[in-house]
């Protein structure tokens, strides 16, 4: 099911340590007429699933009018990806009435001290948790779905399984594990990215916790060969066919720098080669292809930067 992904603007009410959006990018946003035009073109091109993201889409006054317009055009599925801070009961009800039937909430990390250190805005943890609980309640009374996004970076790995357990206790049934990217605003924050093999014990434990709690937990940006027996949990967002409209350009997600695009020599002959997107260029620049080469029994072909110890 092809998906149209609209980035309303890069501005946000948080300032996360790992965010790829630069201060200069935060000044850029989309005008409603431009979005309406792309929505109409998307329907003509066969798109009927829509995702609205940012930045933080809930701080834009155009959000709900555009949701209503999308529904009127015939979009059957509308998701809003948010940090959850503004999801009060009133705002969630308004969003559902406008036509939002999917909510994705980025929790970053589940512990207060870790969350607020990441988002760099004090006294926001309670608002995030309240927003998450409000959407969970909405899934029980309305025909809406919720997924939670958890970031995989050095400072969160040790608590990744606990985050999945915490989400399960709150009633969240779906979670996506996002591997941190070293692009744009986070390009110089190389210490935030662990090697995938170093991250695997935490990822495996988180996936096992999800299975035990009957949650759907997916791992993004980690190749199937490194996931091993957990490869069924791998998810490539670009695989459904995603067209992204940002304040800067319109492009296919498969061509984005935050999507795996590089098949290294060790990928040759892999059973998953035809549908695995491979590795991201920012990861190869940091760590090279030695991990994939080792698991596939090939010689390393690309050397990355010197590794930092796992914090």
Order of alpha helices (4+ residues) and beta strands (2+ residues): beta-alpha-beta-alpha-beta-alpha-beta-alpha-alpha-beta-alpha-alpha-beta-alpha-beta-alpha-beta-beta-beta-alpha-alpha
